[in-house]
Amino acid sequence: MNSPNPNISADLPRIRQLDEAAINRIAAGEVVERPASAVKELVENALDAGARRIEVAVAHGGKGLIRVTDDGHGIRAGDLPLALARHATSKIDGTDLLNIASFGFRGEALPSLGAVGRLSITSRAPGEAAARIEVAGGRMGPVTPAALTRGTVVELRDLFFATPARLKFLRSDRAEGQAIADVIRRLAMAEPFVAFVLRDVSDGGEGRVIFRADAETGDLFDAMRGRLARVLGADFAENALRIDAEREGVSLLGYAALPTYSRGAAVAQYLFVNGRPVRDKLLIGALRAAYADFLSRDRHPAAALFVECDPTFVDVNVHPAKAEVRFREPGLVRGLIVSALRHALAEAGHRASSTVAGATLGALRPETAAPRAYQMDRPGPRAIAAAYAAQAPAPLSPGLCEPSARFEATEPAPEAEVLPLGAARAQLHENYIIAQTETGFVIVDQHAAHERLVYEKLKRQMAENGVAAQALLIPEIVELSEADAARLLDHADALARLGLGVEPFGPGAVAVRETPALLGKVDATALIRDILDELADLGDSQTLQARIEAILSRVACHGSIRSGRRMRVDEMNALLREMEATPHSGQCNHGRPTYVELKLSDIEKLFGRR
């Protein structure tokens, strides 16, 4: 640790100005982390230029070639050298760094790419001749005439050839190619009226198309839904809820999937601010909080959400890659996301994901068809009679139980079948209700369904009457830093509504005087520190509410109809009607479906009737 630094002389070090090439290579390390970063910068430039069609071609995961072709307004021949100069841009004038309405604004991407690779730009502005300029390792060539109909073609070869050490840290061609595809998909979601094409030309020629999304038509929501179906799949579009909310000048648009269409990892969460794809802790935390009451901890929601606001309301200049943002009023944005999503989920009522039925039908595969039988292979009459006798059911032995199924002998009211969950026809294994609808039938898990109904009733009661608090005989003093104590006391009113009473107790300490009665004996110090951790991470805390709701969930579980209980027909139909009238009844408290709906047409296909 005490050995001398070989890069610093023993004499007093002198301060020197780095040359332009070194400065650009250092800047490139922040702006261009990998080939996907270069693609993102170049495609965003094309979008800023008003392109309606963007084609990206890559070779060897973007290490060998990245070519972005667009039909935007192009660059004048005289401006090409300036486009490769650091901090030169046409998107802002430098007087207001908060009012930014474009993807790019720093003027760093093109000079950084030219510093670490072999970059060429061919462009044609309206009414002018096309021109071309090249730069390799920071050395710029002259502007030369070129042939191009319109727009711009940016070609980057041998990325990081000028900084070979960076190449060693890149992943395989396949992994880098997947990262590029993810960037294109995210930008395509943000711009549904722009056509995108991604090709892999590693083997030369036109290559193979990795991703294609034609420009959508119609209004914004129709275009957005069509693009999301193309990027995320038709299942997402079919099981997603439309989100359209506005509060104090901030709007939230997009689609969020039903809780039963959840994922095992947070891989289907796409968040945008003024059209810019971001990975922001505030937005991710708000999305998680909105679904907290409907998914277990190992499941994650799927959503594509677009926050739109005045550019001066958000600072996008807080991260080299512009992947994070900072809102002037983060609480407003978080509250808008949570309330809008919960409102949409409540309006969905008892609806469950259609993929549940698809998975069920997949499990009900018919047996493999029997091979063709020829006349000489057919059994004779005696063999057939013997086979029928062998297949006849044997009489039940004394003491053996009949199958666990009960069927309704009387004819229920036909109007019940018109209702969404139909009319109860049978109960199987004392747990599954079979109900007939107009177009098929429904299988209901009676315990899971009733558990959700009881849970929603308990939550309504808690919202109406508040959370009962129990006063501590001796207040518990929790020692904190002054900053943590102030942060906690800023949320004292919200915590009090949940039954947790905290008061200041000198500098850097709080006194816990009340705790939620539902939680019983509470380790107040541990609870306070958990809340503070979440406040520091997300700016808000759902820890206490989550604990209270977990208790309500357990109470609902123990107070609901148990598996194994035989139900009368009127009880089964009453359960179905209550499910139809209760929000979120399509999934249990852990995000699993409470019922499966199978269409008669799908069932007939299983038996080869269609």
N, C-alpha and C positions, 0 to 999 in steps of 0.2 A: 504493500500500500504506500510505502514511503519512497519507492523507486522514482527517479526523475522521469518526467514526461519527455519522450524523445522528440516530440513535436515543438517543444518550447525550449529555447536556448537558456543556458545558465545566466546569461546577462539579462539586464532589464529588457523585457520584450517590447517591441515597437508595434504600434498600431499602423496597419496598412490597408489600403482600399483594395478589395477583391476586384478582379477583372470581370467584365460583363458575362463572359462564358461561365465562370464559376458561380456568379450570382444566379444565373438562369438555371444551372444544374441544381443548386440548392433549392430554388423555388419549385423546380419540377418535382423534387422529392415530397413536397407538401401537396401539390395540386394533382400530380399523376402518380398514384400509388401502384397501379397495375393497369393492364390494357383496358379493363372495364372503365377505369377513371378517364382514360383518353377518349373512349367512345362516348361517355356521358358528356364531356365538355364539347366535343365536336357536334353531337346531335343537338345539344342545347343551343349551340351557335346557329345551327340550321333552323331551329324553331324560332329563335329571335329574328332570323332573316325572313320570316313569313312563309317558310316552306310548307307546301301542302302534300308533298311526297318526299320521303327520305329513304334512301337505300343504303344499307351498311354491308360491306363485304369484309370478311376477316380471314386470315390464314394463320394456322398454327396457334390458335387461341389468341390472336391479336399480336403476338410477338413478331411475326414475320410481316404482316400487313394489316392495316386498318384503312379502309377507304369509305368515306362518307360522301354521298352524292345527294344534292338537294335541288329543288326548283325555286329557291328563294330569290331575293332581289339582287344577290351578288355583291361583289366589291369592285370598285373602280380600279383600273390599272395603276393609277398614281397612288392609291392608298394601300396597295399590297405590302410595300416595305414597312409602312407604319403599322399594319396589322400584326407584323411579327416583332414589333417593339414592345417592351414591357410597359404595362400600365397605359397602353393606348387602346381606347375603346370608343365606339360610337353610341353606346347605350346610356351613358350618364355624362354629365359635364363636371362632376366633382363637387358641385355646390351643396348637394343634399344626398347624403349616403343612407338616408332612411327611406326616401321615396323611390324605391327600386321596383320597377314593374317588368323587368326582364330576367331571364335565367342567368346570363353572364353580365358582369359589370366591372370586374377587376382588371381585365386586359392581361391576364397571366397565362391562359391556357396555350395559345398558339406559340408564343416565345418559349414556354417551358417545353412543349413537345419538340420544337425545333432544336432545343439544347440537348436533348437526350436521344433523338432519333433522326431519321432522314425524312423531312417533311416537304411536301410540295402542295401548293394551292393554285388551282386553276379556276378562274371565275370570270363571269361576264355580267356586267350591270346593264340595265335597259338602255338602249340607244348607244352603247359603246362596244368596242371590239373586245374579245376575250383575251386574257393575259394570264401568264403563269410565273410563279416565283418558287424557288427552291432554297431550303436551308438544311444543313447537315451539321450536327454537333455544334450548333451555334453560329456557323459560318453561312452568311446569306449570299445568294447569287443574285444576278441581275433579273429584272423583269423582262420577259420575252413574250412575243405573240403566241397565241394558242388557238385551238379550235374547240369551241363549246357553244351549244345553242343557247343555254340559259342557266342561271343558278351558279352553284359552286361545287367543285370536287376537291376534297381535301384527302391527300394520300399520305399515310405515315408508314414508313418501312423501318424494319430493324429497330424496334423500340428498345431503348436503353443500351444501344450499341456504344454510346459515349460514356455510359456508367455501367460497365459489365458486372460490377459487384451486385447491382440491383437485380440483374437477371437471375442470380442464384437464389433469390428469395421468392421468385414467382413459382406458382404451382404448375401442375401438368397442363398441357394444351387443352385437355378436356375440361378441367376445372376452370381455367381462365375463360374458355368459350362459354361455359354455363353462366359465369358471372356477367359476361357481356350480354347474353340473352336476357338475364334478369334485369339489367339496366334498360334494355330496349323495351321490355314488357312494361316496366314501371312508367317510362315516358309515354308509351303508347296508351296506357290507361289515362294519363293526364291530358292527352290530346286526341280525343276520339274522332275529330274531323280531319285528322292528318293520317295519310297512309304510311305504313312502315313495312320495310322488307329487310330481313337479315339473312345473309348468305355466308356459307363457309366455302371459300375458294382455295382451300389448302391443296387440292389436287388439280388446280388450274381450271381454265374455262369458266363457264357460268357458275359452276359450283352447285351446291344443293341448298335449297331454301330451309333455313332453320325456323324462321318465324315470319308470318305474313299477316298483316291486318289492314284490310282495305278501309278507306275513309267511310265513316258512318254517316247516315243521313237522318233527317227528322229533328225533333227538338232535343234539348240538351240531355234529358233523362233517357229518352229512347236511344240516343247515340251512346250515352254512357253505359246503359244496360247491354247494348249490342257489343260494345268494345270489351266490357268485362266478361261477357259470355265467350268472346273469342280468346281472351287472355287467360281467364281463370277457369273456363269450362262452362258448359251449359248447366251443369248441376248447381254451380254457385248462383247463376242468374235465376234459376228456377226456385231456389230456396232462400233468396235474399230479399230483405225488406227495404223499401225505398225510404231514404232519409232526406228530409227537407225541412230545415229549421233555421231560425234567425233570431238573434238577440243583440240589441245595441250595436248594430252595424256589422256584426260578425255572422256569417251564414255557414251552415254545415250541409253539404250535399253528399250524395253517394248511396251506397247499398251496404247493408250489414246482414249477415246470414243468421238464420234461426239457431238457437242454442243446440239443437240436435244435429246441426250441420257444423260440428266443431272439429278441431284438429288436435293431434297429439303434440304439436309444437307450434310456435308462433310464426309459421311460414306463410300464412295467408292473410297477413295484416299489412295493408297498403295505405299509407297516410300521406296527404299532400297539403301544402300550404300555398295558396295562390298559384296552383298548378305545379309547384316544385315538389318532387318526391323527397321526403325527409324521414329520418329515424329519430324521433324526438321523444324523450322520456315522459314529458308531460302528456303528450297525445296517447302514447302507449299505455300509460297509467290510467288515463281517463277511459280508454276502451276496455281495459281490464276491469275497472270499477263498475262500468255499466253492465257487464256480464257476470259480476261476482256472485250474484244471487242465483245464477242459473247453471253454472258450470263448476265442476270439481277442480281442484288445483292442478290436476294433470291434463286438463283440457283447455284449449285456447280458441277464442272466437275467430271467425273469418270476416273480414270487412275491407271495403275500399271507401275511404272517407276523404272528402275534399273540404278543407277550411278555406273560406274566401273572406278577405278583409281588406281594409285600406292598407296599402304598403307601408304607411307610416306607423301602423299599429304593431308591426312585427319587424324585428331586426334579423336579417338573413346573413349578416356579415360577422358571424361569430364562429365560423368553422371554415378551415381552408377549403374543404370540398363542398361547403354550403349544405351539409347534410343535417345540421341542427339549426334551430331558430330560437329566438327569444321573444315572447309576447310581452307587450306593455302591461296587459292585464291577464295573466295566466289563469286566474280563478274564473274569469268570465268564460274563457275558451273551454276549460275543463268542465265547468257546470253545463255549458251548452251541449257538449258531447254526451255526458252522462244522461242528462234529462231527455235529449232527443232520442237516444238509443233505447232508453227504458220506455219511453212513450211508444215507440214503434213496436217494441217487443210486446207491450201490453195490448196494443191494437191487434196484434197477430192472434190473440186469443188462444184457442186450443190447437192451433196449427202446428204440425210437426214436419220435419224434413221429409221430402219425397224420397230421399236416398235410403231412408229406413225401409220403405216398401221394396225398393230395388234390391237391397241386401237380402230381404226376406225371400223374394222371388228367386234370387240367385241360389239360396240355400235349398229351395224346393225344386231342384232340377229333376226332370223326369228320368226314369231308368233308361239305359241304352236300349235302342230299338233291337228287337230280336232279329237274327239273321234270316234271310229268305229261306222258306221251306219249300222243297219240291215234292211232287205227288208221291214219289216212291219212298220219301222219308216220313210221310204222314202216318200217325198211329192208326190202328184199326179200331172198330167200335168197342171191342172188349177192353183194349188198353185205355181208351178214353173213359169208359165207365169205371175202371179201377182207379184211374187218376182222380176222377170226381169224388169217389168214395174216400180216397186218402185225404183229399183237401177239405172234406166236410168238417165243420167245427165240432170239437168234442164237447159233451155236456160238462157244465161246471161241477167240480167236485164240491162236496159240502165244506163250508168254511171259507171257500175262495171268494174274494170280493169281485164285484162287477167293475168294469172300467169306470174311472173317476170322471164321469160326464153326465150332465143333466140337461135335458132338452125341454123346451117349453111346448106343452101339448096344445094349449089354447092358441087361438089366432090373435096376435096383438093388433092394436089399432094401425091400419095401413098408413095413416098420416105420419106416424113416428119415423117411417123409413125415409121420409123426405128431409128430415132433420140431418145435420152434418154427420152425427155419429150414429144415426139409425136407431133401430129397435132391437132390444136384447132378445136373443134367440136361445142361448145356451150358456152354461158355465162349465169350463173344462178344468179338471184338476183343482177345483176349488180356488182358482186364482185368476183364470183367464175368462173374460166375458166375450162372447161372440155376438156381435150385433150386425144385423142386415141393413144395408143402405140401398138407395136406388140404383147405384152403379156397381155394387160389390159388397164387401163386408169388412168389419173392423174387429181387430183383436185387441182387447184392453187388459192391461195389467192392473187388476183392481187395487192392489196394495200401493203401487207406485202412483196411480192416479189419485187415490184418496189422500195419500201423504201430501201431494202437492196442494190439493184443495184445502186441507187443514192448515198447511203452512201459510198459504195466502190469507186465510181467515185470521190467523194469529198476527200476521204482519199488519193487516188492516186495523185490528184492535190496538196494536202497539202504536200505530200512527195516529189513531184517534185519541188514545188515552195517555200517550207518552210512555217512557221507560221508567218503571219504578226504581227509585234509588234507595239504598240502605245506608244510613249514617254510620260511620265508624266511631266506636266508643273512644278510641284514641286516634286522632289523625296521623296518617303515615307521612313522614317528611322524606322527600326525595331530593337528594343533592344533585344539582346539575350545573353546567356552565351558565353564565349569565345569558349568553346568546340562546342556548337551548331553552332556558326558563322563559325568556321573552317570546320565543317562537311558540312554545306550548300555550302560554297565557293568551296569545293572540287568537287561539282557537278554543278558549275556555267556554264560550257560550255554546258552541256546537257540541262540545263534549258534555256540557251540562244537560243538553237535550237528550243525550244518550245515557244519562244516569251517572256520569263521572264528574264529581265536583272537585275542582282544583282551585287553589288560591295562592297568591304569592306569599313566601315565607322568608323574607330577607333576601339579600342578593344571592343569586345562583341557587335558589331552592324553591320548591313548591310544596304545599301541604295538600294531600289528598284527603278530603273530608267525607266524600260519598262515592260509592261504587254501585254499578248496576245490580239490582237484587237478583236478576236472572242468573248472573254468573256465580253466585254463591261466594265462597271465600276466594279472594283475588290477591295475587302477588302484585300489588300496586306499582312497585318499582319496576318490575319487568314489563308491565303493561305500558307504563309511561315511556319507557325507553323504546319499546316497539313502535309506539305512536310517533315518537321523535324521529326514529329511523325512517319511517314512511314520509313524514313531513319533509325531511331533508332530501329524500330521493325524488318525491313526486310533487311536493308543495301542498299536499293534502293527505289525509289519513282516513282509511276505511277499516283500520284494524279493530277498533272497538265495535263498530257496527257489524263487522264480519263475525266477531265472536258472539254478539247477541243473536244474530241471525242463525248462527250454527246451533245455538241452544234451542231456538224456536224450531229449527229443522229436526232436531232430535225429539223434541216434544211432539211434533207433528208425526214423526215416524212411529212413536209409541202409541199415539192416539188415533191412528188410522186403521182402516179395515185390514186385518191380518190375512196373509196368505193361508189358505186352508179353511177359511170360513165360507160356508155355503150361504149364498144370497138368494133372496126371493126375486122374482122377475120385477116387481115394482121397485125394489131396492136397486137392482142393476140399471133400470131405466132412469131412476132418479140420479144415480151417479153419472150417467151419460149426459143428462140435461145440465147438471151442475158443471161438468167439464166444459160444455159448450158456452156456459155463461162466465167462466172464470179465466182471467188472463193467465198465460204461461202454463196452462194445464197440459200442454202437449209434451212437456218434459218434466221429469221428477226433479227433486231438489239437487240432484247431482248431474243434471244435463242429459240423462238417458231418456229415451222416448217412453211415454206412458201408453201409447197405442200404435198399432200398425194398420194402415188402410190398404187393402188389396182390391184392385179393380177386377170386375168379373171378366173383362176382356183379357187381362193378363193371366188370370187363372185358366181361362179356356185355351190360351196358347200353350200353357204347361201340358195340357192333355191333348194337344194337337188338334183341337177343334177349329182352329183358325189358321 
